[in-house]
């Protein structure tokens, strides 16, 4: 990431892809850590969490409101992931 950001423009497709990959890896690590410390989830809880992962601003498949989620959820699960 650092090497790419030194030699490329901010809108370079490879740099953008590297940033997205880094964010996804950080999120995956955070989820794995939280799940390791959590009690077993019910099927309903797993479905709700999986629905969160399917939300895509470009092509929304579900909305936060439809899932019963509020803006405070990010605070409950560790805040913004960058």
ZIZIMO-V322235 format. One record per helix or strand of 2 or more residues. SS is the DSSP state (@ for helix, = for strand). FROM is the first residue (numbers start at 0). TO is the last residue. If there is no record, write none. Layout:
ss->(SS SS)
from->(FROM FROM)
to->(TO TO)
//
This chain:
ss->(@ @ @ @)
from->(1 12 42 72)
to->(6 36 53 75)
//
